[in-house]
């Protein structure tokens, strides 16, 4: 089960910082994962975690994207996933990339900016648990 009492750090044990304050309002980073693992992680996060889940993008096919705090990409190292800077494109109410849609849409503060992102340490734990569940299910066949 996830331990939300641990401090927020990325997978490289760095905390996203305010040093990214020169980025546009609403800037965040985007963790992309294979859809199967991402959907499983969303279920894990929504049913067993005290931390809220931020917006999640779905491309309708192979990947899911989780919005995470700015600076997460600088230390993200989860195999099978990628984390990139969105430079503010990820937090608008419209999906930031053509062909994507919101699995979990951002909640707006009235300015169009998302007021919530997923904690990267909690996301990593959910992705790890999802990978284990998928491997166990695949080995049962």
C-alpha positions in Angstrom: 0.0 0.0 0.0 1.2 3.6 -0.6 2.7 5.6 2.2 1.6 9.2 1.8 3.3 10.2 5.1 6.7 10.3 3.3 8.0 13.7 2.1 7.3 14.6 -1.5 10.4 13.7 -3.5 11.0 12.5 -7.0 12.4 9.1 -7.8 15.9 10.5 -7.6 15.2 11.8 -4.1 15.0 15.4 -5.1 12.1 17.7 -4.2 10.5 19.8 -6.9 11.5 23.3 -6.0 10.4 26.9 -6.6 13.5 27.4 -8.8 11.2 26.8 -11.7 9.3 30.0 -11.0 10.5 31.5 -14.3 8.2 29.0 -16.1 4.8 30.1 -17.3 1.9 30.0 -14.9 0.4 26.6 -14.8 3.7 25.0 -15.8 4.0 21.4 -14.7 5.8 18.3 -15.8 4.2 15.3 -17.5 4.9 11.7 -16.7 3.9 9.3 -19.5 3.4 5.6 -19.1 1.9 2.7 -21.0 -1.9 2.8 -20.8 -2.3 -0.5 -19.1 0.1 0.4 -16.3 -1.3 4.0 -16.1 -4.9 2.8 -15.8 -3.9 0.4 -13.1 -2.0 3.1 -11.2 -5.0 5.5 -11.4 -7.1 2.7 -9.8 -4.5 2.2 -7.1 -4.2 6.0 -6.4 -8.0 6.5 -6.3 -8.8 3.7 -4.0 -6.0 3.6 -1.5 -4.2 6.8 -1.3 -4.7 9.8 1.0 -3.1 12.0 -1.6 -5.4 13.3 -4.3 -4.7 12.3 -7.9 -4.1 15.3 -10.3 -5.2 15.5 -13.9 -4.5 12.5 -16.1 -4.4 12.6 -19.9 -5.2 9.7 -22.2 -4.2 9.6 -25.8 -6.9 7.1 -26.6 -4.3 4.4 -27.3 -0.9 3.6 -25.9 -0.1 6.1 -23.2 -1.4 7.9 -20.1 0.1 11.1 -18.8 0.1 12.3 -15.2 0.6 16.0 -14.4 3.3 16.4 -11.7 5.0 19.4 -10.1 7.5 21.4 -12.1 11.0 20.1 -11.6 10.0 16.5 -11.4 11.5 15.8 -14.8 14.9 16.8 -13.6 15.2 13.6 -11.5 12.6 11.2 -12.8 14.1 7.7 -13.4 11.2 5.2 -13.5 12.0 2.5 -16.1 9.3 2.3 -18.8 8.1 5.9 -18.3 9.2 9.4 -19.3 8.8 12.7 -17.6 9.0 16.0 -19.6 8.5 19.7 -18.9 5.2 20.9 -20.4 6.1 24.6 -20.1 2.6 25.5 -19.1 0.8 23.5 -21.8 -0.3 20.7 -19.5 -2.6 22.6 -17.1 -5.1 24.2 -19.4 -8.6 22.9 -19.5 -8.1 21.9 -23.1 -5.8 18.9 -23.6 -2.3 20.1 -24.3 -1.6 17.8 -27.2 -4.0 17.2 -30.2 -5.6 13.7 -30.1 -5.5 13.5 -26.3 -8.4 13.8 -23.8 -8.7 14.0 -20.0 -9.2 10.7 -18.2 -9.3 12.9 -15.0 -9.7 16.5 -16.0 -8.0 19.3 -14.1 -10.0 21.2 -11.5 -9.9 24.9 -12.4 -9.5 27.8 -10.0 -11.4 30.0 -12.5 -8.3 31.1 -14.4 -7.9 27.9 -16.3 -4.9 26.8 -14.2 -5.0 23.4 -12.6 -4.8 23.6 -8.8 -3.6 20.1 -8.3 -0.9 17.8 -9.6 0.0 14.2 -8.6 2.7 13.8 -6.0 5.6 12.2 -7.8 6.7 10.0 -5.0 3.1 8.7 -4.6 2.9 8.2 -8.4 6.1 6.2 -8.5 4.8 3.9 -5.7 1.5 3.4 -7.6 3.4 2.7 -10.9 5.6 0.2 -9.1 2.6 -1.6 -7.6 0.8 -1.5 -11.0 3.8 -3.1 -12.7 3.8 -5.9 -10.1 0.1 -6.5 -10.4 0.4 -6.6 -14.2 3.3 -9.0 -14.1 1.5 -11.3 -11.7 -1.7 -11.3 -13.9 0.4 -12.0 -17.0 2.2 -14.9 -15.2 -1.1 -16.5 -14.3 -2.1 -17.2 -17.9 
